[in-house]
Amino acid sequence: MTDQEMLDAVNKIMKEEVAPALASHGGGATVSKVEDGVVYVELEGGCKGCPGARMTMKNGIEGLLKERIPEVKEVVDDTDHLSA
């Protein structure tokens, strides 16, 4: 699977499954890039700077993406939490 194919698959899951869950908490997330199986995600809104952001990223988003797309190696938090 190429990075572009993975990006397309990840964006579909993010839009259909992750976005509604995050929106219910006043937040959101955008995939900034995919490189060699590593997905970089930037949290937005209520998720940016949230104390639970790490758990959301690793247990929620990363777990879901790895389950649906076995080629996903890791999800990296690409958010600037200090500017929240």
PDB file of N, CA, C and O in Angstrom:
ATOM      1  N   MET A   1       0.853  -1.180   0.000  1.00  0.00           N
ATOM      2  CA  MET A   1       0.000   0.000   0.000  1.00  0.00           C
ATOM      3  C   MET A   1       0.895   1.239   0.000  1.00  0.00           C
ATOM      4  O   MET A   1       1.789   1.368   0.837  1.00  0.00           O
ATOM      5  N   THR A   2       0.651   2.139  -0.936  1.00  0.00           N
ATOM      6  CA  THR A   2       1.444   3.374  -0.991  1.00  0.00           C
ATOM      7  C   THR A   2       0.973   4.337   0.099  1.00  0.00           C
ATOM      8  O   THR A   2      -0.096   4.159   0.683  1.00  0.00           O
ATOM      9  N   ASP A   3       1.781   5.351   0.360  1.00  0.00           N
ATOM     10  CA  ASP A   3       1.395   6.370   1.335  1.00  0.00           C
ATOM     11  C   ASP A   3       0.090   7.045   0.908  1.00  0.00           C
ATOM     12  O   ASP A   3      -0.764   7.329   1.747  1.00  0.00           O
ATOM     13  N   GLN A   4      -0.064   7.300  -0.389  1.00  0.00           N
ATOM     14  CA  GLN A   4      -1.286   7.956  -0.873  1.00  0.00           C
ATOM     15  C   GLN A   4      -2.513   7.069  -0.676  1.00  0.00           C
ATOM     16  O   GLN A   4      -3.571   7.550  -0.271  1.00  0.00           O
ATOM     17  N   GLU A   5      -2.370   5.774  -0.962  1.00  0.00           N
ATOM     18  CA  GLU A   5      -3.480   4.842  -0.748  1.00  0.00           C
ATOM     19  C   GLU A   5      -3.848   4.769   0.729  1.00  0.00           C
ATOM     20  O   GLU A   5      -5.026   4.719   1.084  1.00  0.00           O
ATOM     21  N   MET A   6      -2.824   4.761   1.589  1.00  0.00           N
ATOM     22  CA  MET A   6      -3.073   4.733   3.018  1.00  0.00           C
ATOM     23  C   MET A   6      -3.738   6.028   3.467  1.00  0.00           C
ATOM     24  O   MET A   6      -4.667   5.998   4.274  1.00  0.00           O
ATOM     25  N   LEU A   7      -3.277   7.155   2.956  1.00  0.00           N
ATOM     26  CA  LEU A   7      -3.873   8.446   3.297  1.00  0.00           C
ATOM     27  C   LEU A   7      -5.348   8.463   2.924  1.00  0.00           C
ATOM     28  O   LEU A   7      -6.179   8.921   3.708  1.00  0.00           O
ATOM     29  N   ASP A   8      -5.679   7.973   1.743  1.00  0.00           N
ATOM     30  CA  ASP A   8      -7.072   7.930   1.298  1.00  0.00           C
ATOM     31  C   ASP A   8      -7.915   7.055   2.225  1.00  0.00           C
ATOM     32  O   ASP A   8      -9.020   7.439   2.608  1.00  0.00           O
ATOM     33  N   ALA A   9      -7.394   5.877   2.587  1.00  0.00           N
ATOM     34  CA  ALA A   9      -8.115   4.962   3.477  1.00  0.00           C
ATOM     35  C   ALA A   9      -8.272   5.557   4.874  1.00  0.00           C
ATOM     36  O   ALA A   9      -9.339   5.456   5.481  1.00  0.00           O
ATOM     37  N   VAL A  10      -7.213   6.173   5.378  1.00  0.00           N
ATOM     38  CA  VAL A  10      -7.243   6.796   6.705  1.00  0.00           C
ATOM     39  C   VAL A  10      -8.253   7.940   6.717  1.00  0.00           C
ATOM     40  O   VAL A  10      -9.049   8.052   7.649  1.00  0.00           O
ATOM     41  N   ASN A  11      -8.226   8.791   5.689  1.00  0.00           N
ATOM     42  CA  ASN A  11      -9.150   9.924   5.645  1.00  0.00           C
ATOM     43  C   ASN A  11     -10.604   9.468   5.631  1.00  0.00           C
ATOM     44  O   ASN A  11     -11.463  10.116   6.228  1.00  0.00           O
ATOM     45  N   LYS A  12     -10.884   8.365   4.958  1.00  0.00           N
ATOM     46  CA  LYS A  12     -12.253   7.829   4.920  1.00  0.00           C
ATOM     47  C   LYS A  12     -12.699   7.409   6.325  1.00  0.00           C
ATOM     48  O   LYS A  12     -13.812   7.727   6.746  1.00  0.00           O
ATOM     49  N   ILE A  13     -11.840   6.702   7.041  1.00  0.00           N
ATOM     50  CA  ILE A  13     -12.159   6.269   8.405  1.00  0.00           C
ATOM     51  C   ILE A  13     -12.281   7.476   9.331  1.00  0.00           C
ATOM     52  O   ILE A  13     -13.180   7.533  10.171  1.00  0.00           O
ATOM     53  N   MET A  14     -11.382   8.431   9.176  1.00  0.00           N
ATOM     54  CA  MET A  14     -11.425   9.630  10.010  1.00  0.00           C
ATOM     55  C   MET A  14     -12.756  10.358   9.814  1.00  0.00           C
ATOM     56  O   MET A  14     -13.387  10.780  10.783  1.00  0.00           O
ATOM     57  N   LYS A  15     -13.173  10.500   8.572  1.00  0.00           N
ATOM     58  CA  LYS A  15     -14.410  11.231   8.263  1.00  0.00           C
ATOM     59  C   LYS A  15     -15.645  10.493   8.770  1.00  0.00           C
ATOM     60  O   LYS A  15     -16.541  11.100   9.357  1.00  0.00           O
ATOM     61  N   GLU A  16     -15.688   9.187   8.544  1.00  0.00           N
ATOM     62  CA  GLU A  16     -16.887   8.414   8.850  1.00  0.00           C
ATOM     63  C   GLU A  16     -17.008   7.986  10.311  1.00  0.00           C
ATOM     64  O   GLU A  16     -18.116   7.884  10.837  1.00  0.00           O
ATOM     65  N   GLU A  17     -15.874   7.737  10.968  1.00  0.00           N
ATOM     66  CA  GLU A  17     -15.932   7.170  12.316  1.00  0.00           C
ATOM     67  C   GLU A  17     -15.320   8.050  13.403  1.00  0.00           C
ATOM     68  O   GLU A  17     -15.888   8.182  14.487  1.00  0.00           O
ATOM     69  N   VAL A  18     -14.176   8.645  13.121  1.00  0.00           N
ATOM     70  CA  VAL A  18     -13.486   9.424  14.152  1.00  0.00           C
ATOM     71  C   VAL A  18     -14.107  10.810  14.318  1.00  0.00           C
ATOM     72  O   VAL A  18     -14.345  11.248  15.443  1.00  0.00           O
ATOM     73  N   ALA A  19     -14.371  11.497  13.217  1.00  0.00           N
ATOM     74  CA  ALA A  19     -14.894  12.863  13.280  1.00  0.00           C
ATOM     75  C   ALA A  19     -16.187  12.971  14.099  1.00  0.00           C
ATOM     76  O   ALA A  19     -16.295  13.868  14.934  1.00  0.00           O
ATOM     77  N   PRO A  20     -17.168  12.088  13.886  1.00  0.00           N
ATOM     78  CA  PRO A  20     -18.391  12.214  14.692  1.00  0.00           C
ATOM     79  C   PRO A  20     -18.143  12.055  16.194  1.00  0.00           C
ATOM     80  O   PRO A  20     -18.759  12.747  17.006  1.00  0.00           O
ATOM     81  N   ALA A  21     -17.247  11.149  16.557  1.00  0.00           N
ATOM     82  CA  ALA A  21     -16.945  10.942  17.977  1.00  0.00           C
ATOM     83  C   ALA A  21     -16.268  12.168  18.578  1.00  0.00           C
ATOM     84  O   ALA A  21     -16.619  12.596  19.678  1.00  0.00           O
ATOM     85  N   LEU A  22     -15.305  12.730  17.867  1.00  0.00           N
ATOM     86  CA  LEU A  22     -14.603  13.909  18.371  1.00  0.00           C
ATOM     87  C   LEU A  22     -15.516  15.130  18.388  1.00  0.00           C
ATOM     88  O   LEU A  22     -15.438  15.950  19.303  1.00  0.00           O
ATOM     89  N   ALA A  23     -16.381  15.255  17.382  1.00  0.00           N
ATOM     90  CA  ALA A  23     -17.295  16.391  17.299  1.00  0.00           C
ATOM     91  C   ALA A  23     -18.252  16.415  18.490  1.00  0.00           C
ATOM     92  O   ALA A  23     -18.680  17.483  18.928  1.00  0.00           O
ATOM     93  N   SER A  24     -18.581  15.239  19.007  1.00  0.00           N
ATOM     94  CA  SER A  24     -19.483  15.179  20.154  1.00  0.00           C
ATOM     95  C   SER A  24     -18.847  15.788  21.401  1.00  0.00           C
ATOM     96  O   SER A  24     -19.542  16.073  22.376  1.00  0.00           O
ATOM     97  N   HIS A  25     -17.534  15.988  21.373  1.00  0.00           N
ATOM     98  CA  HIS A  25     -16.801  16.622  22.481  1.00  0.00           C
ATOM     99  C   HIS A  25     -16.285  18.003  22.085  1.00  0.00           C
ATOM    100  O   HIS A  25     -15.459  18.582  22.790  1.00  0.00           O
ATOM    101  N   GLY A  26     -16.766  18.529  20.969  1.00  0.00           N
ATOM    102  CA  GLY A  26     -16.358  19.857  20.525  1.00  0.00           C
ATOM    103  C   GLY A  26     -14.996  19.886  19.871  1.00  0.00           C
ATOM    104  O   GLY A  26     -14.366  20.941  19.792  1.00  0.00           O
ATOM    105  N   GLY A  27     -14.531  18.736  19.398  1.00  0.00           N
ATOM    106  CA  GLY A  27     -13.200  18.683  18.799  1.00  0.00           C
ATOM    107  C   GLY A  27     -13.215  18.113  17.404  1.00  0.00           C
ATOM    108  O   GLY A  27     -14.268  17.884  16.809  1.00  0.00           O
ATOM    109  N   GLY A  28     -12.026  17.891  16.899  1.00  0.00           N
ATOM    110  CA  GLY A  28     -11.858  17.318  15.575  1.00  0.00           C
ATOM    111  C   GLY A  28     -10.419  16.893  15.376  1.00  0.00           C
ATOM    112  O   GLY A  28      -9.574  17.077  16.253  1.00  0.00           O
ATOM    113  N   ALA A  29     -10.148  16.320  14.207  1.00  0.00           N
ATOM    114  CA  ALA A  29      -8.791  15.878  13.891  1.00  0.00           C
ATOM    115  C   ALA A  29      -8.610  15.876  12.385  1.00  0.00           C
ATOM    116  O   ALA A  29      -9.537  15.578  11.632  1.00  0.00           O
ATOM    117  N   THR A  30      -7.401  16.213  11.958  1.00  0.00           N
ATOM    118  CA  THR A  30      -7.041  16.225  10.550  1.00  0.00           C
ATOM    119  C   THR A  30      -5.748  15.439  10.375  1.00  0.00           C
ATOM    120  O   THR A  30      -4.821  15.569  11.174  1.00  0.00           O
ATOM    121  N   VAL A  31      -5.692  14.628   9.331  1.00  0.00           N
ATOM    122  CA  VAL A  31      -4.458  13.921   9.013  1.00  0.00           C
ATOM    123  C   VAL A  31      -3.563  14.893   8.256  1.00  0.00           C
ATOM    124  O   VAL A  31      -3.931  15.378   7.186  1.00  0.00           O
ATOM    125  N   SER A  32      -2.385  15.177   8.813  1.00  0.00           N
ATOM    126  CA  SER A  32      -1.482  16.118   8.149  1.00  0.00           C
ATOM    127  C   SER A  32      -0.620  15.435   7.098  1.00  0.00           C
ATOM    128  O   SER A  32      -0.263  16.046   6.091  1.00  0.00           O
ATOM    129  N   LYS A  33      -0.277  14.138   7.334  1.00  0.00           N
ATOM    130  CA  LYS A  33       0.499  13.401   6.336  1.00  0.00           C
ATOM    131  C   LYS A  33       0.594  11.942   6.739  1.00  0.00           C
ATOM    132  O   LYS A  33       0.308  11.568   7.876  1.00  0.00           O
ATOM    133  N   VAL A  34       1.005  11.122   5.771  1.00  0.00           N
ATOM    134  CA  VAL A  34       1.309   9.706   5.997  1.00  0.00           C
ATOM    135  C   VAL A  34       2.674   9.456   5.368  1.00  0.00           C
ATOM    136  O   VAL A  34       2.895   9.767   4.198  1.00  0.00           O
ATOM    137  N   GLU A  35       3.588   8.890   6.157  1.00  0.00           N
ATOM    138  CA  GLU A  35       4.935   8.585   5.659  1.00  0.00           C
ATOM    139  C   GLU A  35       5.341   7.203   6.151  1.00  0.00           C
ATOM    140  O   GLU A  35       5.424   6.970   7.357  1.00  0.00           O
ATOM    141  N   ASP A  36       5.588   6.303   5.235  1.00  0.00           N
ATOM    142  CA  ASP A  36       6.083   4.961   5.562  1.00  0.00           C
ATOM    143  C   ASP A  36       5.255   4.262   6.632  1.00  0.00           C
ATOM    144  O   ASP A  36       5.806   3.649   7.547  1.00  0.00           O
ATOM    145  N   GLY A  37       3.940   4.353   6.519  1.00  0.00           N
ATOM    146  CA  GLY A  37       3.057   3.673   7.456  1.00  0.00           C
ATOM    147  C   GLY A  37       2.789   4.421   8.744  1.00  0.00           C
ATOM    148  O   GLY A  37       2.054   3.931   9.602  1.00  0.00           O
ATOM    149  N   VAL A  38       3.372   5.599   8.896  1.00  0.00           N
ATOM    150  CA  VAL A  38       3.146   6.425  10.085  1.00  0.00           C
ATOM    151  C   VAL A  38       2.163   7.528   9.712  1.00  0.00           C
ATOM    152  O   VAL A  38       2.373   8.268   8.751  1.00  0.00           O
ATOM    153  N   VAL A  39       1.082   7.627  10.491  1.00  0.00           N
ATOM    154  CA  VAL A  39       0.026   8.598  10.242  1.00  0.00           C
ATOM    155  C   VAL A  39       0.195   9.753  11.228  1.00  0.00           C
ATOM    156  O   VAL A  39       0.245   9.540  12.439  1.00  0.00           O
ATOM    157  N   TYR A  40       0.281  10.964  10.708  1.00  0.00           N
ATOM    158  CA  TYR A  40       0.427  12.169  11.528  1.00  0.00           C
ATOM    159  C   TYR A  40      -0.924  12.858  11.613  1.00  0.00           C
ATOM    160  O   TYR A  40      -1.506  13.226  10.592  1.00  0.00           O
ATOM    161  N   VAL A  41      -1.425  13.034  12.842  1.00  0.00           N
ATOM    162  CA  VAL A  41      -2.755  13.591  13.059  1.00  0.00           C
ATOM    163  C   VAL A  41      -2.653  14.843  13.913  1.00  0.00           C
ATOM    164  O   VAL A  41      -1.933  14.877  14.912  1.00  0.00           O
ATOM    165  N   GLU A  42      -3.382  15.869  13.504  1.00  0.00           N
ATOM    166  CA  GLU A  42      -3.439  17.128  14.241  1.00  0.00           C
ATOM    167  C   GLU A  42      -4.831  17.272  14.839  1.00  0.00           C
ATOM    168  O   GLU A  42      -5.826  17.279  14.114  1.00  0.00           O
ATOM    169  N   LEU A  43      -4.898  17.386  16.155  1.00  0.00           N
ATOM    170  CA  LEU A  43      -6.172  17.562  16.843  1.00  0.00           C
ATOM    171  C   LEU A  43      -6.597  19.030  16.773  1.00  0.00           C
ATOM    172  O   LEU A  43      -5.765  19.936  16.708  1.00  0.00           O
ATOM    173  N   GLU A  44      -7.915  19.238  16.787  1.00  0.00           N
ATOM    174  CA  GLU A  44      -8.459  20.589  16.642  1.00  0.00           C
ATOM    175  C   GLU A  44      -9.556  20.823  17.674  1.00  0.00           C
ATOM    176  O   GLU A  44     -10.028  19.891  18.325  1.00  0.00           O
ATOM    177  N   GLY A  45      -9.950  22.087  17.810  1.00  0.00           N
ATOM    178  CA  GLY A  45     -11.074  22.450  18.678  1.00  0.00           C
ATOM    179  C   GLY A  45     -10.854  22.024  20.110  1.00  0.00           C
ATOM    180  O   GLY A  45      -9.785  22.239  20.680  1.00  0.00           O
ATOM    181  N   GLY A  46     -11.887  21.411  20.692  1.00  0.00           N
ATOM    182  CA  GLY A  46     -11.835  21.003  22.090  1.00  0.00           C
ATOM    183  C   GLY A  46     -10.795  19.941  22.388  1.00  0.00           C
ATOM    184  O   GLY A  46     -10.427  19.750  23.547  1.00  0.00           O
ATOM    185  N   CYS A  47     -10.314  19.247  21.366  1.00  0.00           N
ATOM    186  CA  CYS A  47      -9.295  18.205  21.574  1.00  0.00           C
ATOM    187  C   CYS A  47      -7.897  18.796  21.713  1.00  0.00           C
ATOM    188  O   CYS A  47      -7.016  18.186  22.319  1.00  0.00           O
ATOM    189  N   LYS A  48      -7.698  19.985  21.151  1.00  0.00           N
ATOM    190  CA  LYS A  48      -6.378  20.617  21.174  1.00  0.00           C
ATOM    191  C   LYS A  48      -6.078  21.092  22.593  1.00  0.00           C
ATOM    192  O   LYS A  48      -6.799  21.926  23.141  1.00  0.00           O
ATOM    193  N   GLY A  49      -5.025  20.563  23.175  1.00  0.00           N
ATOM    194  CA  GLY A  49      -4.643  20.934  24.536  1.00  0.00           C
ATOM    195  C   GLY A  49      -5.407  20.185  25.617  1.00  0.00           C
ATOM    196  O   GLY A  49      -5.188  20.432  26.803  1.00  0.00           O
ATOM    197  N   CYS A  50      -6.291  19.285  25.239  1.00  0.00           N
ATOM    198  CA  CYS A  50      -7.085  18.521  26.206  1.00  0.00           C
ATOM    199  C   CYS A  50      -6.191  17.542  26.964  1.00  0.00           C
ATOM    200  O   CYS A  50      -5.316  16.915  26.366  1.00  0.00           O
ATOM    201  N   PRO A  51      -6.403  17.404  28.275  1.00  0.00           N
ATOM    202  CA  PRO A  51      -5.610  16.445  29.051  1.00  0.00           C
ATOM    203  C   PRO A  51      -5.768  15.001  28.555  1.00  0.00           C
ATOM    204  O   PRO A  51      -4.866  14.186  28.748  1.00  0.00           O
ATOM    205  N   GLY A  52      -6.886  14.680  27.927  1.00  0.00           N
ATOM    206  CA  GLY A  52      -7.117  13.326  27.443  1.00  0.00           C
ATOM    207  C   GLY A  52      -6.662  13.105  26.011  1.00  0.00           C
ATOM    208  O   GLY A  52      -6.927  12.052  25.432  1.00  0.00           O
ATOM    209  N   ALA A  53      -5.973  14.093  25.428  1.00  0.00           N
ATOM    210  CA  ALA A  53      -5.585  14.008  24.016  1.00  0.00           C
ATOM    211  C   ALA A  53      -4.695  12.807  23.725  1.00  0.00           C
ATOM    212  O   ALA A  53      -4.872  12.144  22.703  1.00  0.00           O
ATOM    213  N   ARG A  54      -3.749  12.520  24.600  1.00  0.00           N
ATOM    214  CA  ARG A  54      -2.848  11.388  24.359  1.00  0.00           C
ATOM    215  C   ARG A  54      -3.622  10.071  24.329  1.00  0.00           C
ATOM    216  O   ARG A  54      -3.374   9.222  23.473  1.00  0.00           O
ATOM    217  N   MET A  55      -4.552   9.903  25.259  1.00  0.00           N
ATOM    218  CA  MET A  55      -5.345   8.683  25.294  1.00  0.00           C
ATOM    219  C   MET A  55      -6.239   8.602  24.045  1.00  0.00           C
ATOM    220  O   MET A  55      -6.388   7.532  23.455  1.00  0.00           O
ATOM    221  N   THR A  56      -6.819   9.713  23.654  1.00  0.00           N
ATOM    222  CA  THR A  56      -7.642   9.741  22.445  1.00  0.00           C
ATOM    223  C   THR A  56      -6.818   9.329  21.235  1.00  0.00           C
ATOM    224  O   THR A  56      -7.276   8.550  20.399  1.00  0.00           O
ATOM    225  N   MET A  57      -5.608   9.849  21.144  1.00  0.00           N
ATOM    226  CA  MET A  57      -4.755   9.581  19.988  1.00  0.00           C
ATOM    227  C   MET A  57      -4.318   8.115  19.956  1.00  0.00           C
ATOM    228  O   MET A  57      -4.465   7.455  18.927  1.00  0.00           O
ATOM    229  N   LYS A  58      -3.789   7.603  21.056  1.00  0.00           N
ATOM    230  CA  LYS A  58      -3.223   6.253  21.080  1.00  0.00           C
ATOM    231  C   LYS A  58      -4.299   5.170  21.209  1.00  0.00           C
ATOM    232  O   LYS A  58      -4.307   4.216  20.431  1.00  0.00           O
ATOM    233  N   ASN A  59      -5.193   5.303  22.168  1.00  0.00           N
ATOM    234  CA  ASN A  59      -6.191   4.255  22.404  1.00  0.00           C
ATOM    235  C   ASN A  59      -7.354   4.332  21.429  1.00  0.00           C
ATOM    236  O   ASN A  59      -7.922   3.309  21.047  1.00  0.00           O
ATOM    237  N   GLY A  60      -7.703   5.535  21.031  1.00  0.00           N
ATOM    238  CA  GLY A  60      -8.840   5.705  20.139  1.00  0.00           C
ATOM    239  C   GLY A  60      -8.464   5.664  18.672  1.00  0.00           C
ATOM    240  O   GLY A  60      -8.758   4.694  17.974  1.00  0.00           O
ATOM    241  N   ILE A  61      -7.819   6.710  18.210  1.00  0.00           N
ATOM    242  CA  ILE A  61      -7.520   6.846  16.783  1.00  0.00           C
ATOM    243  C   ILE A  61      -6.529   5.786  16.314  1.00  0.00           C
ATOM    244  O   ILE A  61      -6.788   5.099  15.326  1.00  0.00           O
ATOM    245  N   GLU A  62      -5.401   5.639  17.004  1.00  0.00           N
ATOM    246  CA  GLU A  62      -4.402   4.665  16.573  1.00  0.00           C
ATOM    247  C   GLU A  62      -4.968   3.241  16.607  1.00  0.00           C
ATOM    248  O   GLU A  62      -4.763   2.474  15.666  1.00  0.00           O
ATOM    249  N   GLY A  63      -5.669   2.887  17.669  1.00  0.00           N
ATOM    250  CA  GLY A  63      -6.241   1.554  17.771  1.00  0.00           C
ATOM    251  C   GLY A  63      -7.204   1.251  16.631  1.00  0.00           C
ATOM    252  O   GLY A  63      -7.161   0.167  16.048  1.00  0.00           O
ATOM    253  N   LEU A  64      -8.064   2.198  16.316  1.00  0.00           N
ATOM    254  CA  LEU A  64      -9.036   2.016  15.244  1.00  0.00           C
ATOM    255  C   LEU A  64      -8.349   1.891  13.890  1.00  0.00           C
ATOM    256  O   LEU A  64      -8.673   1.001  13.103  1.00  0.00           O
ATOM    257  N   LEU A  65      -7.396   2.787  13.620  1.00  0.00           N
ATOM    258  CA  LEU A  65      -6.727   2.759  12.318  1.00  0.00           C
ATOM    259  C   LEU A  65      -5.914   1.478  12.132  1.00  0.00           C
ATOM    260  O   LEU A  65      -5.920   0.900  11.045  1.00  0.00           O
ATOM    261  N   LYS A  66      -5.221   1.029  13.169  1.00  0.00           N
ATOM    262  CA  LYS A  66      -4.439  -0.211  13.075  1.00  0.00           C
ATOM    263  C   LYS A  66      -5.348  -1.415  12.862  1.00  0.00           C
ATOM    264  O   LYS A  66      -4.990  -2.349  12.145  1.00  0.00           O
ATOM    265  N   GLU A  67      -6.513  -1.390  13.479  1.00  0.00           N
ATOM    266  CA  GLU A  67      -7.465  -2.491  13.327  1.00  0.00           C
ATOM    267  C   GLU A  67      -7.994  -2.541  11.889  1.00  0.00           C
ATOM    268  O   GLU A  67      -8.107  -3.617  11.301  1.00  0.00           O
ATOM    269  N   ARG A  68      -8.313  -1.383  11.336  1.00  0.00           N
ATOM    270  CA  ARG A  68      -8.914  -1.323   9.995  1.00  0.00           C
ATOM    271  C   ARG A  68      -7.884  -1.403   8.869  1.00  0.00           C
ATOM    272  O   ARG A  68      -8.162  -1.934   7.793  1.00  0.00           O
ATOM    273  N   ILE A  69      -6.683  -0.864   9.134  1.00  0.00           N
ATOM    274  CA  ILE A  69      -5.627  -0.825   8.115  1.00  0.00           C
ATOM    275  C   ILE A  69      -4.357  -1.402   8.739  1.00  0.00           C
ATOM    276  O   ILE A  69      -3.598  -0.670   9.374  1.00  0.00           O
ATOM    277  N   PRO A  70      -4.117  -2.692   8.568  1.00  0.00           N
ATOM    278  CA  PRO A  70      -2.976  -3.340   9.222  1.00  0.00           C
ATOM    279  C   PRO A  70      -1.617  -2.720   8.864  1.00  0.00           C
ATOM    280  O   PRO A  70      -0.658  -2.874   9.620  1.00  0.00           O
ATOM    281  N   GLU A  71      -1.523  -2.036   7.745  1.00  0.00           N
ATOM    282  CA  GLU A  71      -0.254  -1.414   7.344  1.00  0.00           C
ATOM    283  C   GLU A  71       0.106  -0.181   8.175  1.00  0.00           C
ATOM    284  O   GLU A  71       1.239   0.296   8.110  1.00  0.00           O
ATOM    285  N   VAL A  72      -0.846   0.340   8.954  1.00  0.00           N
ATOM    286  CA  VAL A  72      -0.559   1.486   9.823  1.00  0.00           C
ATOM    287  C   VAL A  72       0.360   1.014  10.945  1.00  0.00           C
ATOM    288  O   VAL A  72       0.012   0.123  11.718  1.00  0.00           O
ATOM    289  N   LYS A  73       1.542   1.629  11.019  1.00  0.00           N
ATOM    290  CA  LYS A  73       2.524   1.260  12.047  1.00  0.00           C
ATOM    291  C   LYS A  73       2.304   2.039  13.340  1.00  0.00           C
ATOM    292  O   LYS A  73       2.448   1.498  14.436  1.00  0.00           O
ATOM    293  N   GLU A  74       1.956   3.312  13.195  1.00  0.00           N
ATOM    294  CA  GLU A  74       1.854   4.195  14.360  1.00  0.00           C
ATOM    295  C   GLU A  74       1.058   5.429  13.970  1.00  0.00           C
ATOM    296  O   GLU A  74       1.015   5.816  12.802  1.00  0.00           O
ATOM    297  N   VAL A  75       0.428   6.042  14.969  1.00  0.00           N
ATOM    298  CA  VAL A  75      -0.211   7.338  14.781  1.00  0.00           C
ATOM    299  C   VAL A  75       0.524   8.310  15.686  1.00  0.00           C
ATOM    300  O   VAL A  75       0.662   8.084  16.888  1.00  0.00           O
ATOM    301  N   VAL A  76       0.995   9.397  15.084  1.00  0.00           N
ATOM    302  CA  VAL A  76       1.781  10.408  15.818  1.00  0.00           C
ATOM    303  C   VAL A  76       0.932  11.670  15.985  1.00  0.00           C
ATOM    304  O   VAL A  76       0.303  12.141  15.038  1.00  0.00           O
ATOM    305  N   ASP A  77       0.926  12.199  17.194  1.00  0.00           N
ATOM    306  CA  ASP A  77       0.230  13.441  17.486  1.00  0.00           C
ATOM    307  C   ASP A  77       1.049  14.592  16.932  1.00  0.00           C
ATOM    308  O   ASP A  77       2.135  14.884  17.435  1.00  0.00           O
ATOM    309  N   ASP A  78       0.536  15.250  15.898  1.00  0.00           N
ATOM    310  CA  ASP A  78       1.228  16.349  15.221  1.00  0.00           C
ATOM    311  C   ASP A  78       0.642  17.696  15.653  1.00  0.00           C
ATOM    312  O   ASP A  78       0.796  18.694  14.948  1.00  0.00           O
ATOM    313  N   THR A  79      -0.030  17.727  16.808  1.00  0.00           N
ATOM    314  CA  THR A  79      -0.706  18.911  17.295  1.00  0.00           C
ATOM    315  C   THR A  79       0.226  19.797  18.101  1.00  0.00           C
ATOM    316  O   THR A  79       1.057  19.306  18.866  1.00  0.00           O
ATOM    317  N   ASP A  80       0.086  21.107  17.927  1.00  0.00           N
ATOM    318  CA  ASP A  80       0.802  22.062  18.760  1.00  0.00           C
ATOM    319  C   ASP A  80      -0.107  22.355  19.963  1.00  0.00           C
ATOM    320  O   ASP A  80      -0.875  23.316  19.951  1.00  0.00           O
ATOM    321  N   HIS A  81      -0.005  21.508  21.003  1.00  0.00           N
ATOM    322  CA  HIS A  81      -0.885  21.648  22.163  1.00  0.00           C
ATOM    323  C   HIS A  81      -0.596  22.903  22.980  1.00  0.00           C
ATOM    324  O   HIS A  81      -1.451  23.344  23.748  1.00  0.00           O
ATOM    325  N   LEU A  82       0.576  23.480  22.832  1.00  0.00           N
ATOM    326  CA  LEU A  82       0.931  24.664  23.608  1.00  0.00           C
ATOM    327  C   LEU A  82       0.189  25.906  23.140  1.00  0.00           C
ATOM    328  O   LEU A  82       0.040  26.859  23.906  1.00  0.00           O
ATOM    329  N   SER A  83      -0.278  25.912  21.897  1.00  0.00           N
ATOM    330  CA  SER A  83      -0.980  27.103  21.404  1.00  0.00           C
ATOM    331  C   SER A  83      -2.489  26.980  21.591  1.00  0.00           C
ATOM    332  O   SER A  83      -3.259  27.738  21.001  1.00  0.00           O
ATOM    333  N   ALA A  84      -2.900  26.029  22.407  1.00  0.00           N
ATOM    334  CA  ALA A  84      -4.347  25.813  22.621  1.00  0.00           C
ATOM    335  C   ALA A  84      -4.962  26.967  23.381  1.00  0.00           C
ATOM    336  O   ALA A  84      -6.163  26.959  23.650  1.00  0.00           O
TER     337      ALA A  84
END
